[in-house]
Amino acid sequence: MKKILICGSTGFIGRNTAEAFAEDSSFEVHGTYFKSKPLKNSRIKMIRADLTDKNDVNTAIKGMDIIIQAAATTSGAKDIVTKPYYHVTDNAVMNALIFRSAFEQKISQLVFPSCTTMYQSSDNPIKENDFDANKELFSGYFGSAWTKIYNEKMCEFFSKQGETKFTVARHSNIYGPYDKYDLERSHFFGATITKIMTAKEGGKITVWGEGKEERDLLYISDLVDFFKIAISKQNSKFELVNIGYGKAFSISELVKKISGLSGKRLAIEYDPSKPSIKTKICLDSTKARELFGWTPKTTLDQGIKKTIDWYKEYYEV
């Protein structure tokens, strides 16, 4: 059995990843937690660790074969717009320590879920090499985007120093079970699910912004599938690939779709005075398909329905 460490296993991506790998008998799954409560799963060995502390990081990684670095400080549009510094410091520190420890302890492979905040808004699907560091980034993403780029480059740097393979997944907006579903910290999708599921039949919900922004949404299990494929198939020391659904949907279109699939009849209004991120992002994942044979399996309607069903059970709606 290969020992795999899921950093941030109590978070959205981390928990889904840890639980999925725990179903695979070829892995011994370990997961880190810090401020959150540890997962209650007999197949996941929980490790309490402050990933901004070098000693905790070294202890957690010791003896592992594979790392999926899903730990991060995250939040929604409100913090991105009003507190743009929020995602910078802790994320830079924890990733620097994890990458270095993986290199020093000669871990076989490290998978790093990055994001798409570095991409400029585009009307066409974006490929990995479309990113141009000389072009201005979206102002609200400036700090977080450059931090992600730094972390990606650190993966590439350490891949050239030792034996560890590094995989960077620039994934689109991920949604599904265990995401944040409170209105203060959640991303657009989680906030919309909460507003719709808690609204009374025939009532009204308010969406931040004008609803014109467009997003590429990928269901969480498709991202986890990529992790599994990359671990089994990557031969090179470093790879950076887009992982997305491949189609952009407007916020307005998504809200109507979620409302319709919930079975509720609701009035929808938009509040342009609230924080929103006015960009259009759609990923071209041709490289992931050609290099790894990965393609998304879950349609948007299927993913939304699965999320709504999970929400009803988890929150006892």
Number of C-alpha atoms within 10 A of each C-alpha: 10 12 15 24 30 29 29 25 29 25 22 19 27 24 21 21 27 28 18 15 23 20 13 12 11 11 17 19 27 23 27 28 22 14 9 12 10 17 18 9 11 9 18 22 17 22 20 15 21 16 26 18 13 17 13 15 23 19 12 22 24 14 14 20 21 24 25 23 22 23 23 20 13 17 15 20 20 19 18 22 16 11 11 17 15 16 21 19 14 14 20 17 15 20 26 18 19 23 25 17 20 27 23 15 18 18 23 16 25 26 23 23 22 25 20 24 24 23 25 18 18 13 11 13 18 20 16 17 8 10 14 12 12 6 9 11 19 17 12 20 20 17 20 23 22 16 21 23 17 15 21 22 13 17 28 19 14 20 22 15 10 15 17 24 26 31 27 24 23 23 22 24 21 22 23 23 22 19 20 22 19 15 16 13 16 20 21 22 23 21 21 24 22 17 19 25 20 11 15 13 13 9 12 14 18 13 20 21 19 16 19 15 19 23 22 21 25 25 25 22 21 18 26 18 17 19 21 14 14 23 19 10 11 16 10 10 17 20 20 20 22 24 31 29 27 21 17 19 18 14 21 18 14 21 20 15 14 22 22 13 13 16 11 16 16 17 13 15 15 14 13 12 9 13 16 21 18 15 16 20 26 26 26 19 23 19 16 20 15 10 13 16 13 20 19 18 14 16 13 19 13 13 20 23 16 15 22 21 14 15 19 11 10 11 8 7 9
